[in-house]
């Protein structure tokens, strides 16, 4: 009887084990909630027995807690990081995430991108060197900072989409003279001004020079003549009133709401806003890549937040399999459907005029190798420095040279 009981118990335990779900725990920044919710449903349907538990954090909470959560004894299997030394560098230096080289080879991820395109995810294994080495993160989404504009306003002002930065400057002047707000800006939050600076900087500074500085700020000169020229341009734009009189009192969400409701001619922001603008403005919103002084394109932005696999994960292969689903050509349609721009040039038909223009702008940046990433990635303390100093410039309480000097000092810290 005892043997029969043990046999029955053993069979029950084996049956239970075979039916037990594999759980993949994911932590993502809230901007990707729609993407992950859709991908999780597809992945669970295609992989019976797999359960995905996804948690999402708003940007401020994410940045404040991600390193602590990855250092926990029970961290998520797959989680967002953030490019640069502040987050990704720390995660790698602390041994909290693993190299993805094995999975990149298994799933051919690198072949989906041009040479050098993944440099922002490449690190030395000790986390001390950025821009080369092993692949520690990857993202299927492009997040480019481009120029959105109100089509009716631009037409009523007798203007067309600018093809050189001087034409963009003229459009700002014409807008201001006509009583329009040239650029809506949520300067109270600080970080949106980084996007504006990136586009103005990109109009004058070679993108390779900017990327080199971001990867190795302490050894690459910041205060170059062209960057000083760009800083002076930004100060001139602020002093001319092109951002309005209260941009430092307006938050990012409020600035976008103003734009959707018809205020402002231009909005310099990221492609993650495409779905909201399309929904709120319909065919009255357009987009283009910022032109440079000589007719090229200026590329603020990068890939979206990188995905990392925890070094403590009990199932890294499953995490990589889910990540590969996000990277797959089959998921491109779904990325577009939730308002995201695929990092690989999509081959599908856009669903709106705005989406077509955003894709064209993104592809132009890729084609010119013009993406310059984000200024605050350069050093662990750069975010505070660049946001504070740019707010001073926009507010008219600091000069362009003050900004250049503060940034150069932070670069060598």
C-alpha positions as a Markdown table, in Angstrom:
| # | Residue | x | y | z |
|---|---|---|---|---|
| 1 | Unk | 0.0 | 0.0 | 0.0 |
| 2 | Unk | 2.8 | 2.3 | 0.9 |
| 3 | Unk | 4.5 | 1.6 | -2.5 |
| 4 | Unk | 1.3 | 2.3 | -4.3 |
| 5 | Unk | 0.9 | 5.6 | -2.4 |
| 6 | Unk | 4.4 | 6.7 | -3.2 |
| 7 | Unk | 3.9 | 5.7 | -6.9 |
| 8 | Unk | 0.7 | 7.8 | -7.1 |
| 9 | Unk | 2.4 | 10.7 | -5.3 |
| 10 | Unk | 5.3 | 10.5 | -7.7 |
| 11 | Unk | 3.1 | 10.5 | -10.8 |
| 12 | Unk | 1.1 | 13.4 | -9.4 |
| 13 | Unk | 4.3 | 15.4 | -8.8 |
| 14 | Unk | 5.6 | 14.7 | -12.2 |
| 15 | Unk | 2.3 | 15.7 | -13.8 |
| 16 | Unk | 2.2 | 18.9 | -11.7 |
| 17 | Unk | 5.8 | 19.7 | -12.7 |
| 18 | Unk | 5.1 | 19.1 | -16.4 |
| 19 | Unk | 2.0 | 21.4 | -16.3 |
| 20 | Unk | 3.6 | 24.1 | -14.1 |
| 21 | Unk | 4.0 | 27.4 | -16.0 |
| 22 | Unk | 7.4 | 28.9 | -16.7 |
| 23 | Unk | 7.3 | 32.5 | -15.4 |
| 24 | Unk | 9.2 | 35.3 | -17.1 |
| 25 | Unk | 9.4 | 38.4 | -15.0 |
| 26 | Unk | 9.8 | 41.7 | -16.9 |
| 27 | Unk | 10.4 | 45.2 | -15.6 |
| 28 | Unk | 9.8 | 48.0 | -18.1 |
| 29 | Unk | 9.5 | 51.8 | -18.2 |
| 30 | Unk | 5.9 | 52.7 | -18.6 |
| 31 | Unk | 6.2 | 54.1 | -22.1 |
| 32 | Unk | 6.6 | 50.5 | -23.3 |
| 33 | Unk | 3.5 | 49.2 | -21.6 |
| 34 | Unk | 1.4 | 48.8 | -24.8 |
| 35 | Unk | 4.3 | 47.2 | -26.6 |
| 36 | Unk | 5.0 | 44.6 | -23.9 |
| 37 | Unk | 1.3 | 43.9 | -23.2 |
| 38 | Unk | 0.8 | 43.0 | -26.9 |
| 39 | Unk | 4.0 | 41.0 | -27.1 |
| 40 | Unk | 3.3 | 39.1 | -23.9 |
| 41 | Unk | -0.1 | 38.0 | -25.2 |
| 42 | Unk | 1.4 | 36.8 | -28.5 |
| 43 | Unk | 4.3 | 35.0 | -26.7 |
| 44 | Unk | 2.1 | 33.2 | -24.2 |
| 45 | Unk | -0.2 | 32.0 | -27.0 |
| 46 | Unk | 2.8 | 30.7 | -29.0 |
| 47 | Unk | 4.4 | 29.1 | -26.0 |
| 48 | Unk | 1.9 | 27.2 | -23.9 |
| 49 | Unk | 3.0 | 26.9 | -20.3 |
| 50 | Unk | 4.8 | 30.2 | -20.3 |
| 51 | Unk | 3.4 | 33.0 | -18.1 |
| 52 | Unk | 4.7 | 36.6 | -18.3 |
| 53 | Unk | 4.6 | 38.9 | -15.3 |
| 54 | Unk | 5.3 | 42.5 | -16.4 |
| 55 | Unk | 5.6 | 45.5 | -14.2 |
| 56 | Unk | 5.9 | 49.1 | -15.4 |
| 57 | Unk | 7.3 | 52.2 | -13.8 |
| 58 | Unk | 7.0 | 55.8 | -14.7 |
| 59 | Unk | 10.2 | 57.5 | -15.9 |
| 60 | Unk | 11.2 | 59.2 | -12.6 |
| 61 | Unk | 10.5 | 56.0 | -10.5 |
| 62 | Unk | 12.3 | 53.9 | -13.1 |
| 63 | Unk | 15.4 | 56.0 | -13.0 |
| 64 | Unk | 15.3 | 56.2 | -9.2 |
| 65 | Unk | 15.0 | 52.4 | -8.6 |
| 66 | Unk | 16.2 | 50.4 | -11.6 |
| 67 | Unk | 19.7 | 49.8 | -10.2 |
| 68 | Unk | 18.3 | 48.7 | -6.8 |
| 69 | Unk | 15.7 | 46.4 | -8.4 |
| 70 | Unk | 18.4 | 44.7 | -10.5 |
| 71 | Unk | 20.6 | 44.3 | -7.4 |
| 72 | Unk | 17.8 | 42.6 | -5.5 |
| 73 | Unk | 18.0 | 38.9 | -4.6 |
| 74 | Unk | 15.0 | 38.3 | -6.8 |
| 75 | Unk | 15.4 | 40.7 | -9.7 |
| 76 | Unk | 13.3 | 40.6 | -13.0 |
| 77 | Unk | 14.6 | 38.3 | -15.6 |
| 78 | Unk | 14.4 | 40.9 | -18.3 |
| 79 | Unk | 14.5 | 44.6 | -17.7 |
| 80 | Unk | 15.0 | 48.0 | -19.3 |
| 81 | Unk | 18.2 | 49.9 | -18.6 |
| 82 | Unk | 19.3 | 53.3 | -19.9 |
| 83 | Unk | 22.2 | 54.0 | -22.1 |
| 84 | Unk | 25.3 | 55.6 | -20.6 |
| 85 | Unk | 27.4 | 55.3 | -17.5 |
| 86 | Unk | 24.7 | 56.3 | -15.0 |
| 87 | Unk | 22.6 | 53.1 | -15.4 |
| 88 | Unk | 24.0 | 50.6 | -17.9 |
| 89 | Unk | 27.6 | 51.2 | -16.9 |
| 90 | Unk | 26.7 | 50.6 | -13.3 |
| 91 | Unk | 24.7 | 47.5 | -14.1 |
| 92 | Unk | 27.6 | 46.0 | -16.0 |
| 93 | Unk | 30.3 | 47.0 | -13.6 |
| 94 | Unk | 28.3 | 45.4 | -10.8 |
| 95 | Unk | 27.8 | 42.2 | -12.7 |
| 96 | Unk | 24.0 | 42.5 | -12.6 |
| 97 | Unk | 23.4 | 41.8 | -16.3 |
| 98 | Unk | 24.9 | 39.4 | -18.8 |
| 99 | Unk | 26.5 | 39.8 | -22.2 |
| 100 | Unk | 24.0 | 39.1 | -25.0 |
| 101 | Unk | 26.6 | 38.0 | -27.5 |
| 102 | Unk | 25.6 | 34.4 | -27.3 |
| 103 | Unk | 22.0 | 35.2 | -28.1 |
| 104 | Unk | 22.9 | 37.8 | -30.8 |
| 105 | Unk | 24.7 | 35.0 | -32.6 |
| 106 | Unk | 21.9 | 32.5 | -32.0 |
| 107 | Unk | 19.2 | 34.9 | -33.3 |
| 108 | Unk | 21.3 | 36.9 | -35.8 |
| 109 | Unk | 20.4 | 40.2 | -34.2 |
| 110 | Unk | 23.4 | 42.1 | -35.4 |
| 111 | Unk | 22.7 | 41.3 | -39.0 |
| 112 | Unk | 19.5 | 43.4 | -38.7 |
| 113 | Unk | 21.5 | 46.6 | -38.3 |
| 114 | Unk | 24.2 | 48.5 | -40.2 |
| 115 | Unk | 27.8 | 48.3 | -38.9 |
| 116 | Unk | 28.3 | 50.5 | -35.9 |
| 117 | Unk | 24.6 | 51.0 | -35.3 |
| 118 | Unk | 24.6 | 49.0 | -32.0 |
| 119 | Unk | 27.6 | 50.9 | -30.5 |
| 120 | Unk | 25.4 | 52.4 | -27.8 |
| 121 | Unk | 24.8 | 48.9 | -26.5 |
| 122 | Unk | 28.5 | 47.8 | -26.6 |
| 123 | Unk | 30.6 | 47.7 | -23.4 |
| 124 | Unk | 33.8 | 46.2 | -22.1 |
| 125 | Unk | 33.0 | 43.4 | -19.7 |
| 126 | Unk | 34.1 | 45.5 | -16.7 |
| 127 | Unk | 31.8 | 48.3 | -17.7 |
| 128 | Unk | 34.6 | 50.9 | -17.9 |
| 129 | Unk | 34.6 | 51.4 | -21.7 |
| 130 | Unk | 31.5 | 52.3 | -23.7 |
| 131 | Unk | 31.0 | 52.1 | -27.4 |
| 132 | Unk | 32.9 | 48.9 | -28.2 |
| 133 | Unk | 33.3 | 45.4 | -26.8 |
| 134 | Unk | 30.4 | 43.0 | -26.1 |
| 135 | Unk | 26.7 | 43.5 | -26.7 |
| 136 | Unk | 25.0 | 44.0 | -23.3 |
| 137 | Unk | 21.6 | 45.4 | -24.4 |
| 138 | Unk | 19.4 | 45.8 | -27.5 |
| 139 | Unk | 16.2 | 47.4 | -28.5 |
| 140 | Unk | 13.8 | 46.9 | -31.4 |
| 141 | Unk | 12.6 | 50.5 | -31.3 |
| 142 | Unk | 14.0 | 53.7 | -32.7 |
| 143 | Unk | 13.5 | 56.8 | -30.6 |
| 144 | Unk | 14.5 | 59.8 | -32.7 |
| 145 | Unk | 14.1 | 63.4 | -31.8 |
| 146 | Unk | 12.6 | 65.2 | -34.8 |
| 147 | Unk | 10.5 | 68.2 | -35.6 |
| 148 | Unk | 6.7 | 68.0 | -35.5 |
| 149 | Unk | 4.8 | 70.9 | -37.0 |
| 150 | Unk | 1.3 | 72.3 | -37.3 |
| 151 | Unk | 0.5 | 72.1 | -41.1 |
| 152 | Unk | -2.2 | 74.7 | -41.1 |
| 153 | Unk | -0.1 | 77.2 | -39.3 |
| 154 | Unk | 2.9 | 76.7 | -41.5 |
| 155 | Unk | 0.8 | 77.0 | -44.6 |
| 156 | Unk | -1.0 | 80.2 | -43.3 |
| 157 | Unk | 2.4 | 81.7 | -42.7 |
| 158 | Unk | 3.5 | 81.1 | -46.2 |
| 159 | Unk | 6.2 | 78.7 | -45.2 |
| 160 | Unk | 7.3 | 75.3 | -46.3 |
| 161 | Unk | 9.3 | 72.5 | -44.6 |
| 162 | Unk | 12.8 | 73.9 | -44.2 |
| 163 | Unk | 15.7 | 72.1 | -45.8 |
| 164 | Unk | 18.5 | 74.0 | -44.1 |
| 165 | Unk | 18.8 | 75.3 | -40.5 |
| 166 | Unk | 18.8 | 78.9 | -41.7 |
| 167 | Unk | 15.4 | 78.3 | -43.2 |
| 168 | Unk | 14.2 | 76.8 | -39.9 |
| 169 | Unk | 15.5 | 80.0 | -38.2 |
| 170 | Unk | 13.6 | 82.1 | -40.6 |
| 171 | Unk | 10.4 | 80.1 | -40.0 |
| 172 | Unk | 10.8 | 80.8 | -36.3 |
| 173 | Unk | 11.1 | 84.5 | -36.9 |
| 174 | Unk | 8.1 | 84.6 | -39.3 |
| 175 | Unk | 6.1 | 82.7 | -36.7 |
| 176 | Unk | 7.0 | 85.1 | -33.9 |
| 177 | Unk | 6.4 | 88.2 | -36.0 |
| 178 | Unk | 2.9 | 86.8 | -36.8 |
| 179 | Unk | 2.1 | 86.4 | -33.1 |
| 180 | Unk | 2.4 | 82.7 | -33.1 |
| 181 | Unk | 4.4 | 80.7 | -30.5 |
| 182 | Unk | 7.3 | 79.3 | -32.6 |
| 183 | Unk | 8.2 | 76.3 | -30.5 |
| 184 | Unk | 6.3 | 74.7 | -27.6 |
| 185 | Unk | 8.7 | 73.5 | -24.9 |
| 186 | Unk | 8.1 | 71.8 | -21.6 |
| 187 | Unk | 11.1 | 73.3 | -20.0 |
| 188 | Unk | 10.0 | 72.8 | -16.4 |
| 189 | Unk | 11.0 | 69.2 | -16.6 |
| 190 | Unk | 14.5 | 70.0 | -17.7 |
| 191 | Unk | 15.1 | 67.0 | -19.9 |
| 192 | Unk | 13.0 | 68.2 | -22.9 |
| 193 | Unk | 15.5 | 71.0 | -23.3 |
| 194 | Unk | 18.2 | 68.3 | -23.9 |
| 195 | Unk | 16.2 | 67.3 | -27.0 |
| 196 | Unk | 16.2 | 70.9 | -28.3 |
| 197 | Unk | 19.9 | 71.3 | -27.6 |
| 198 | Unk | 20.6 | 68.0 | -29.4 |
| 199 | Unk | 19.0 | 69.2 | -32.6 |
| 200 | Unk | 20.6 | 72.7 | -32.5 |
| 201 | Unk | 24.0 | 71.1 | -31.7 |
| 202 | Unk | 23.4 | 68.5 | -34.5 |
| 203 | Unk | 22.8 | 71.3 | -37.0 |
| 204 | Unk | 26.4 | 72.5 | -36.5 |
| 205 | Unk | 28.5 | 69.7 | -35.0 |
| 206 | Unk | 29.5 | 66.5 | -36.9 |
| 207 | Unk | 27.5 | 63.6 | -35.4 |
| 208 | Unk | 30.6 | 61.4 | -35.2 |
| 209 | Unk | 32.3 | 64.1 | -33.0 |
| 210 | Unk | 29.3 | 64.2 | -30.7 |
| 211 | Unk | 29.2 | 60.4 | -30.4 |
| 212 | Unk | 32.9 | 60.3 | -29.7 |
| 213 | Unk | 32.5 | 62.9 | -26.9 |
| 214 | Unk | 29.5 | 61.0 | -25.3 |
| 215 | Unk | 31.5 | 57.7 | -25.3 |
| 216 | Unk | 34.7 | 59.2 | -23.9 |
| 217 | Unk | 33.8 | 62.7 | -22.5 |
| 218 | Unk | 36.9 | 63.0 | -20.3 |
| 219 | Unk | 39.2 | 62.6 | -23.3 |
| 220 | Unk | 37.3 | 64.4 | -26.1 |
| 221 | Unk | 37.0 | 68.1 | -26.3 |
| 222 | Unk | 33.6 | 69.6 | -25.7 |
| 223 | Unk | 34.2 | 73.3 | -26.3 |
| 224 | Unk | 34.9 | 73.1 | -30.0 |
| 225 | Unk | 34.2 | 76.1 | -32.3 |
| 226 | Unk | 31.1 | 74.6 | -33.9 |
| 227 | Unk | 29.6 | 73.6 | -30.5 |
| 228 | Unk | 30.2 | 77.1 | -29.2 |
| 229 | Unk | 28.4 | 78.3 | -32.4 |
| 230 | Unk | 25.5 | 76.0 | -31.6 |
| 231 | Unk | 25.2 | 77.2 | -28.0 |
| 232 | Unk | 25.1 | 80.8 | -29.2 |
| 233 | Unk | 22.3 | 79.8 | -31.6 |
| 234 | Unk | 20.3 | 78.3 | -28.8 |
| 235 | Unk | 20.8 | 81.4 | -26.6 |
| 236 | Unk | 19.7 | 83.6 | -29.6 |
| 237 | Unk | 16.6 | 81.5 | -30.0 |
| 238 | Unk | 15.7 | 81.9 | -26.4 |
| 239 | Unk | 16.5 | 85.7 | -26.3 |
| 240 | Unk | 14.3 | 86.2 | -29.4 |
| 241 | Unk | 11.3 | 84.7 | -27.6 |
| 242 | Unk | 11.0 | 81.6 | -29.8 |
| 243 | Unk | 10.2 | 79.4 | -26.8 |
| 244 | Unk | 7.6 | 81.8 | -25.4 |
| 245 | Unk | 7.8 | 83.7 | -22.1 |
| 246 | Unk | 6.9 | 80.8 | -19.8 |
| 247 | Unk | 8.5 | 77.7 | -21.2 |
| 248 | Unk | 10.3 | 77.0 | -17.9 |
| 249 | Unk | 6.9 | 77.0 | -16.1 |
| 250 | Unk | 5.4 | 74.4 | -18.5 |
| 251 | Unk | 5.8 | 70.7 | -18.1 |
| 252 | Unk | 6.4 | 68.2 | -20.9 |
| 253 | Unk | 2.9 | 66.7 | -20.9 |
| 254 | Unk | 1.3 | 70.2 | -20.8 |
| 255 | Unk | 3.5 | 71.4 | -23.7 |
| 256 | Unk | 2.4 | 68.5 | -25.8 |
| 257 | Unk | -1.3 | 69.1 | -24.9 |
| 258 | Unk | -0.8 | 72.7 | -25.9 |
| 259 | Unk | 0.5 | 71.6 | -29.3 |
| 260 | Unk | -2.3 | 69.1 | -29.8 |
| 261 | Unk | -4.8 | 71.8 | -29.0 |
| 262 | Unk | -3.4 | 74.1 | -31.7 |
| 263 | Unk | -0.8 | 76.2 | -29.9 |
| 264 | Unk | 2.7 | 76.5 | -31.3 |
| 265 | Unk | 4.0 | 76.0 | -34.8 |
| 266 | Unk | 6.8 | 73.5 | -34.0 |
| 267 | Unk | 7.4 | 70.9 | -31.4 |
| 268 | Unk | 10.9 | 69.4 | -31.1 |
| 269 | Unk | 10.4 | 66.0 | -29.4 |
| 270 | Unk | 10.7 | 62.3 | -29.8 |
| 271 | Unk | 9.0 | 59.8 | -32.1 |
| 272 | Unk | 7.3 | 58.2 | -29.1 |
| 273 | Unk | 4.8 | 61.1 | -29.4 |
| 274 | Unk | 3.7 | 60.1 | -32.9 |
| 275 | Unk | 0.6 | 58.1 | -31.8 |
| 276 | Unk | -0.7 | 60.9 | -29.5 |
| 277 | Unk | -0.1 | 63.6 | -32.1 |
| 278 | Unk | -1.8 | 61.5 | -34.8 |
| 279 | Unk | -4.8 | 60.8 | -32.6 |
| 280 | Unk | -5.1 | 64.4 | -31.4 |
| 281 | Unk | -4.3 | 66.3 | -34.6 |
| 282 | Unk | -5.1 | 64.0 | -37.5 |
| 283 | Unk | -3.8 | 65.2 | -40.9 |
| 284 | Unk | -2.9 | 68.7 | -39.4 |
| 285 | Unk | 0.5 | 67.4 | -38.0 |
| 286 | Unk | 3.6 | 66.7 | -40.0 |
| 287 | Unk | 7.2 | 65.8 | -39.2 |
| 288 | Unk | 10.7 | 66.1 | -40.5 |
| 289 | Unk | 14.3 | 65.6 | -39.5 |
| 290 | Unk | 16.0 | 68.8 | -38.4 |
| 291 | Unk | 18.1 | 70.1 | -41.3 |
| 292 | Unk | 21.7 | 71.1 | -40.7 |
| 293 | Unk | 23.4 | 74.3 | -41.8 |
| 294 | Unk | 24.5 | 72.7 | -45.0 |
| 295 | Unk | 21.4 | 70.7 | -45.9 |
| 296 | Unk | 22.0 | 67.4 | -44.1 |
| 297 | Unk | 19.9 | 66.1 | -41.2 |
| 298 | Unk | 20.5 | 66.6 | -37.5 |
| 299 | Unk | 19.9 | 63.6 | -35.4 |
| 300 | Unk | 18.9 | 63.8 | -31.9 |
| 301 | Unk | 17.9 | 60.5 | -30.4 |
| 302 | Unk | 18.9 | 56.9 | -30.4 |
| 303 | Unk | 17.4 | 53.5 | -29.9 |
| 304 | Unk | 14.8 | 53.2 | -27.2 |
| 305 | Unk | 15.8 | 52.0 | -23.7 |
| 306 | Unk | 17.9 | 48.8 | -23.9 |
| 307 | Unk | 16.7 | 45.4 | -22.7 |
| 308 | Unk | 19.0 | 43.5 | -20.3 |
| 309 | Unk | 18.9 | 40.0 | -19.0 |
| 310 | Unk | 19.7 | 39.7 | -15.3 |
| 311 | Unk | 22.7 | 37.7 | -14.3 |
| 312 | Unk | 20.5 | 36.2 | -11.5 |
| 313 | Unk | 17.8 | 35.0 | -13.9 |
| 314 | Unk | 17.0 | 31.3 | -13.6 |
| 315 | Unk | 15.8 | 31.2 | -17.2 |
| 316 | Unk | 18.0 | 33.5 | -19.4 |
| 317 | Unk | 17.2 | 31.5 | -22.5 |
| 318 | Unk | 13.5 | 32.2 | -22.1 |
| 319 | Unk | 14.2 | 35.9 | -21.6 |
| 320 | Unk | 16.3 | 35.9 | -24.8 |
| 321 | Unk | 13.5 | 34.1 | -26.7 |
| 322 | Unk | 11.0 | 36.7 | -25.7 |
| 323 | Unk | 13.5 | 39.4 | -26.6 |
| 324 | Unk | 13.9 | 37.8 | -30.0 |
| 325 | Unk | 10.1 | 38.0 | -30.4 |
| 326 | Unk | 10.3 | 41.8 | -29.9 |
| 327 | Unk | 13.1 | 41.9 | -32.4 |
| 328 | Unk | 11.4 | 39.8 | -35.1 |
| 329 | Unk | 10.2 | 41.1 | -38.4 |
| 330 | Unk | 6.8 | 39.6 | -37.6 |
| 331 | Unk | 6.4 | 42.1 | -34.6 |
| 332 | Unk | 7.1 | 45.2 | -36.8 |
| 333 | Unk | 3.4 | 45.6 | -37.6 |
| 334 | Unk | 2.6 | 45.5 | -33.9 |
| 335 | Unk | 5.2 | 48.1 | -33.0 |
| 336 | Unk | 3.8 | 50.4 | -35.6 |
| 337 | Unk | 0.3 | 49.7 | -34.3 |
| 338 | Unk | 1.2 | 50.9 | -30.8 |
| 339 | Unk | 2.8 | 54.1 | -32.2 |
| 340 | Unk | 6.4 | 52.9 | -32.1 |
| 341 | Unk | 9.0 | 53.3 | -34.8 |
| 342 | Unk | 10.9 | 50.0 | -35.5 |
| 343 | Unk | 14.7 | 50.3 | -35.3 |
| 344 | Unk | 15.0 | 48.4 | -38.6 |
| 345 | Unk | 13.6 | 50.2 | -41.6 |
| 346 | Unk | 10.1 | 48.8 | -41.9 |
| 347 | Unk | 8.9 | 47.4 | -45.2 |
| 348 | Unk | 5.2 | 47.7 | -44.4 |
| 349 | Unk | 2.8 | 50.5 | -45.5 |
| 350 | Unk | 2.4 | 53.3 | -43.0 |
| 351 | Unk | -1.1 | 53.7 | -41.5 |
| 352 | Unk | -1.2 | 57.5 | -41.6 |
| 353 | Unk | 0.5 | 60.4 | -43.4 |
| 354 | Unk | 2.3 | 61.3 | -40.1 |
| 355 | Unk | 3.6 | 57.8 | -39.6 |
| 356 | Unk | 5.0 | 57.9 | -43.2 |
| 357 | Unk | 6.8 | 61.2 | -42.5 |
| 358 | Unk | 8.2 | 60.0 | -39.2 |
| 359 | Unk | 9.5 | 56.9 | -40.8 |
| 360 | Unk | 11.1 | 59.0 | -43.6 |
| 361 | Unk | 12.7 | 61.2 | -41.0 |
| 362 | Unk | 14.0 | 58.2 | -39.0 |
| 363 | Unk | 15.4 | 56.5 | -42.1 |
| 364 | Unk | 17.1 | 59.8 | -43.1 |
| 365 | Unk | 18.9 | 59.8 | -39.8 |
| 366 | Unk | 20.0 | 56.2 | -40.2 |
| 367 | Unk | 21.0 | 56.8 | -43.8 |
| 368 | Unk | 23.2 | 59.8 | -42.9 |
| 369 | Unk | 24.5 | 58.0 | -39.7 |
| 370 | Unk | 23.3 | 61.2 | -38.0 |
| 371 | Unk | 22.1 | 60.0 | -34.6 |
| 372 | Unk | 23.9 | 61.8 | -31.9 |
| 373 | Unk | 22.3 | 60.1 | -28.8 |
| 374 | Unk | 21.6 | 62.2 | -25.8 |
| 375 | Unk | 24.0 | 64.6 | -24.1 |
| 376 | Unk | 23.2 | 63.4 | -20.6 |
| 377 | Unk | 24.7 | 60.0 | -21.3 |
| 378 | Unk | 28.2 | 61.3 | -21.2 |
| 379 | Unk | 29.0 | 61.1 | -17.5 |
| 380 | Unk | 27.2 | 60.0 | -14.3 |
| 381 | Unk | 26.7 | 63.6 | -13.3 |
| 382 | Unk | 25.9 | 65.0 | -16.8 |
| 383 | Unk | 22.1 | 64.8 | -16.5 |
| 384 | Unk | 22.0 | 67.3 | -13.6 |
| 385 | Unk | 24.6 | 69.6 | -15.2 |
| 386 | Unk | 23.0 | 69.8 | -18.7 |
| 387 | Unk | 19.4 | 70.2 | -17.5 |
| 388 | Unk | 20.3 | 72.9 | -15.0 |
| 389 | Unk | 22.6 | 74.8 | -17.4 |
| 390 | Unk | 20.2 | 74.6 | -20.3 |
| 391 | Unk | 17.3 | 75.9 | -18.1 |
| 392 | Unk | 19.6 | 78.9 | -17.3 |
| 393 | Unk | 20.2 | 79.6 | -20.9 |
| 394 | Unk | 16.5 | 79.3 | -21.9 |
| 395 | Unk | 15.7 | 81.6 | -18.9 |
| 396 | Unk | 18.2 | 84.2 | -20.0 |
| 397 | Unk | 20.2 | 84.0 | -16.8 |
| 398 | Unk | 23.3 | 82.4 | -18.2 |
| 399 | Unk | 25.2 | 82.9 | -21.5 |
| 400 | Unk | 26.1 | 80.4 | -24.1 |
| 401 | Unk | 29.7 | 80.5 | -22.9 |
| 402 | Unk | 28.5 | 79.8 | -19.3 |
| 403 | Unk | 26.8 | 76.7 | -20.6 |
| 404 | Unk | 29.9 | 75.6 | -22.6 |
| 405 | Unk | 32.2 | 76.1 | -19.6 |
| 406 | Unk | 29.9 | 74.2 | -17.2 |
| 407 | Unk | 29.6 | 71.3 | -19.7 |
| 408 | Unk | 33.4 | 71.2 | -20.3 |
| 409 | Unk | 34.0 | 71.1 | -16.6 |
| 410 | Unk | 31.6 | 68.2 | -16.1 |
| 411 | Unk | 33.2 | 66.3 | -19.0 |
| 412 | Unk | 36.5 | 66.0 | -17.2 |
| 413 | Unk | 35.1 | 65.1 | -13.7 |
